[in-house]
């Protein structure tokens, strides 16, 4: 018996107000002064009829476990997705708000904005869940040279050059979502940058 796949995707803007402290560099001298490019949360829902998986990425530095649990509770309460099947990850851009309370930042992000962020990410997953339709999926990998370096060795090596790709299409072949995995810090914009940015992962997407 052939397994039927349904998938849904959604994207929401999670850019904070200008003036929000940025995270990722102790050498950064001030809070955010503007927006270089918008930050987004993206959700992909995969449903094979027996189990539903939610994969969520956000243009942020990272999350505490308690915050992830809060988002999982919100999503599970609005959908029939088991909390253990909800994966929440950050692209690790160093030009995003301080979501890990004081990790190389110039101040703490407000609790009120963090509450809004949780609701936005949960809402993104809910929209993707509501958008489910018949789909097909493909998986592949490739290699990319000249992007990442090993900063601990003078020659910049060894480096993991592999790029993993998952592509989801509807049954007519129209693109629904692409999930990319590549191991490299999002630090193209250095500590002198005072603009909110998703850095190279945002540009890649």
N, C-alpha and C positions, 0 to 999 in steps of 0.2 A: 504494500500500500504506500503510495507516494505521500510524503508529508506536505501539508499545505502551510505556506508561510505568509503571514501578514506583517506589515511593517508600517511605521509612522515616524515622521520627523517634524521637528519644530525648532524655531530659533527666536530668542528674545534678547533685547538690548539690556545690558546690565551696567552700562557706563555710570559711574557715580558723579556727584556734583564736583565741579572744579573747586579746589581747596581741600579735597579729601587727601589725607596723608597717603603717600605711595610706599610700597614695600619692596625690599630686595637689595638695597644698598645702604650701608652705614655712611658712605661718603656723600650721599645725597644731602643737600643743604636746606631744602625747603619742601613744602607740600606741593601738590599738583597746581600748575599754573594755567592749564588748558588741556585740550583733547587733540592728540595727534590722530588717533583713529578709535572708533567705538569698540567697546568690549561686548561680547555676546556669550550667552549660554546656548548650547545646542543639545538637543535630545534625539536619541534614536531608540525606538521601541521595536523589538523583535518578538513575534508571537507565533508559535508553532501549533497552537491549539491545546497544548498541554502545559506549557510554561511560557511566561512572559518575562522578557529581559529588558531592562531600561539601562541605556548607556548615556551618561550625561557628561559633557565637557564644558568647562567655563574658562574664560580668559582671565584667570586670576593666579596668584602665586601658589596658593594651597589652602587647605582647610584643616581645622581641628576635627577630631572624631566626633565630638558632641554636636558640632554644627552639621556634619554629614548625617548623623542620626536624626536630627531635627528635620532635615529635608526629606529623608527617607520616610519618616512618619507622616509628613504632609502629603507626599506622593501616594503612599499606601492608603491613606485615608480617603483619597479622591478617586482611586482606581482599584483594580483587583490585582495589583502587582505586589508580590511578596517582598518585604523589605530586604530580604537576603538576596534578591535578584535585581537590586538597584545599585549600579556602579556610578559613583560620582567622582570625577577627576578634574584637575586643574592643568592648564597648559604650562603653568609656572612662569608666566611673564613677570619680569622684574619691574614693570611699569604699570602696575595695577594697585588697587587699594590694599591696605594692610588688613588681610582677613585671617592672619595668624598671630594677632595681638603682639605687636612689638618686634617682629622678626625683621631686623634691619630696616626700620621705618622711622619716620619723623613725627610719629604720633599715632594714637589709636583711632581707628575708624569708628564712627558713632554706632551705638547699639541699634538705633532706629534704622540706619541704613542697612545694617546686617540683617535686621528683621525683614526689610523689604527685599533684600537679596534672596533670602531663603524662600520667600513667597514667589519671586520671579522665577527662580530655578524650578521650584515645584510646579508652577504654572506652565512652564515650558514642557516639562515631562507630561503633564496632563493633556496639553494640546497635541503632543505627539501620539499619545495613547488614543485620543479621540480621532486622530487622522489615520488610523490603521486601515490598510487596504492590501489586497493581494500583491505579493512582491516576490522577487527573486534576488539571490545574493551570490556574490563572487568574492573570493579571497585570493590575494597574490602578494608577492613581495618583490622588491627591487633594491638596488644599491645606489647611494648617492655619495659622491666624493667632493671634498673641498668645502663642506659646510661646517661640520663639527671638528673640534680639535681636542686633544687631551692636554689640558692646561697644567697638568702635573709633570709632564715630561717636555724637555726642550724641543724635541722633534715633533711634538704634537700628536704622538701615536702611543699605543694603539687606539683606534676609534671604531665604534660600532657603526658601520655605514648602512646597515639594513633598514629599509622602510617597509613596514607592513601596511597593507591597504585592504579594507573591506568596502565593497561597493554594493549599494542596494538600489535596485530599480523596480519600477512597477512592472506588471506583466506585459506592457507594451514596449518596454525597454527605456522608458523615461527615467532619468536619474532622480533618485529620492535623497540619497545621502552617501557621503564618502567619509570613512573613518580612517585616519592616518596615525601610525605610531612611529615616532622617530626620537632617538635619545640625544637631545642637545638642549642646553640651557637657552632660554629666551632672553638673551642679554645683548642683542644687537644695539639697542639704545642703552647707553651706559649711565653712570651715576649723575652726569651733568644734565640728563634729560629730566625735565619737570612736567612732561606732558603724559597724560594717560594714554596707554597704548597696549595692544595685544601683541606687540613685537612681531617677530617673523612667523609664529604660528598663525596669527590673524591674517597676515599677508598671504601665507600659503593657502589658507582656506578661501 
